[in-house]
Amino acid sequence: MTFFRARMASSPLFQLVSRSLSYKAASQSVGPSASSAVQEMTNPTFTVDVTSQIGASMPLKMMRIGTLIHNLEMRPGQGPKLVRGWGTVAKIMTEPRSESSRYCEIKLPSGDKKMIDVRCWATIGRAPNAEHASKKLYKAGQNRWRGIRPTVRGVAMNPVDHPHGGGEGKSKSSGSHGKVSRTPWGKPTKCGYKTGRLKRKN
């Protein structure tokens, strides 16, 4: 029994309860002004700066200008839509706490600036797994584990399978001037269809 009491006295929960009871006793034994001061000290919003916690999610109106964010909503309650890729980050450019406007300016990773409602939620900090792009594949089987199948070039196919197929060597079966790169279904992939007027030749 003595061992159990000693364990209870050293537990964090017991210390938290006893500390809160001591704060209540102090507030009851002193005047009203000291009581309000003790309540402000015990209030976590006064002792903890919530706008500097990396990984915390909150509305934009609770953040400061210059805060780096990710996982951003476009409309309140819609869910995160922007800045969700690995290693991406956006920045708050205007003060979101101002009373004059419901919107604040956000600089996206692309460099574009977008006005977002201050009621939209976001997560503080940079999106995780920033080294994903620099990760090397040590063998082809690693892509197969991810469900990615091999990519076959069109020039390596037969004419029946792809517009680039057939011919001698690495040619697109196009004659002397070459052929526009096309999809397996015959649509141009780089320049699109020509829409200008034909020029008359004398």
Stockholm file with secondary structure:
# STOCKHOLM 1.0

chainA/1-202         MTFFRARMASSPLFQLVSRSLSYKAASQSVGPSASSAVQEMTNPTFTVDVTSQIGASMPLKMMRIGTLIHNLEMRPGQGPKLVRGWGTVAKIMTEPRSESSRYCEIKLPSGDKKMIDVRCWATIGRAPNAEHASKKLYKAGQNRWRGIRPTVRGVAMNPVDHPHGGGEGKSKSSGSHGKVSRTPWGKPTKCGYKTGRLKRKN
#=GR chainA/1-202 SS CHHHHHHHHHSHHHHHHHHHHHHHHHHHHSCHHHHHHHHHHHCHHHHSCGGGCTTCEEEGGGSCTTCEEESEESSTTSCEEESCSTTCCEEECSCTTCSSCSEEEEECTTSCEEEEETTSEEEESCCSCGGGTTCCCSSTHHHHHTTCCCCCCGGGSCTTTCTTCCSSSSCCSCCSSCCCCBCTTSCBSSSCCCCSCCCCCC
#=GC SS_cons         CHHHHHHHHHSHHHHHHHHHHHHHHHHHHSCHHHHHHHHHHHCHHHHSCGGGCTTCEEEGGGSCTTCEEESEESSTTSCEEESCSTTCCEEECSCTTCSSCSEEEEECTTSCEEEEETTSEEEESCCSCGGGTTCCCSSTHHHHHTTCCCCCCGGGSCTTTCTTCCSSSSCCSCCSSCCCCBCTTSCBSSSCCCCSCCCCCC
//
